[in-house]
């Protein structure tokens, strides 16, 4: 595998080959999984077409005080608290050997390991268990430890933050951790994972260590039906690549309320994925509620084990998003909402993006698409194609003149009947 680089608004490998970031959130994988489980998870996700996974080194579920599958903690203690300057490296099966194993297994399966050095509650508690253990001095030392240990691995992306707001001294701690990683000679890409309904542009701006930005549009109604607008907001605030690192999860209680018995499903997962990617993101993140948590003992809030949901429909369908993104000119794609002369609102609204010789329009409810046809001045004709996000199948249904405007109506509509219109310029 090769190190990644920024290529305009997108990511690429060192030789310029396009890289579509398609990750799964497996936040607790390293903390709660054993070697066999980690290997099985990574092999499965690679077979499903994912290119990365996101996981945490000092995890949310008491990752500094509850031992991993081998009875080990990541840090030694000083004065009763986990000490970021003292990673526990003693003996076989220590915590960091398991991290090494996960990174190596990911590489074997062609996956990039997107690693959060710590969950945010170890910097700013806000909620959760913590404990808060970082200051500006030990954050630098811990960052340098990570940079030195993993600088020669080619399949790593660093993701700072971790679902907590940062202000004042918290920002200094993040800056110092990033500086420690960089001072170790680490050249991996770096980003930031913000708390729900926020974007990294709010917290770290265009800090020199940030290579691309992310949002957490999250699991509440507040932003999940307008995630495409959030992507465009980031695009206005930065010239760097941007994406959604935590949209609605499959099998997540709607608006965090398991008592109403409604969990986000494959439809919602696809909506945010296609809305976001057609707004020019450098990639996308899928998530499943019982997988990020590596749930083994079920509750009403986590009603499935992670093994039971590893092949749920939303996860299996993400490869079609990658296919759509990679099969035509990659780097020329940009948002093109002006291609639509009328649009729906709410969860039915369409989004459009245009490449060098093609146009994509996503209709999340399969509603009529009001599209302009005079987008390619040199085209002789336009080949009209329906793309099914559930199967990845493409069906040519018309040859159109490249002038004027028209309404194209999918065969079926309604919830779960989302579709992508592709217009290809015939030159």
Helices and strands as residue ranges (DSSP letters): E 4-7, E 10-13, E 18-19, E 21-25, H 29-32, H 35-47, E 52-56, E 75-78, E 81-87, H 95-108, E 112-116, G 120-122, H 136-150, E 156-161, H 169-183, E 190-193, E 198-199, H 200-203, E 212-216, H 221-224, H 227-237, E 241-244, G 254-256, G 258-260, H 266-277, E 283-286, H 289-292, H 306-309, H 313-326, E 334-335, G 337-339, G 346-348, E 351-354, E 358-363, E 369-372, E 381-387, E 394-400, E 405-408, E 419-426
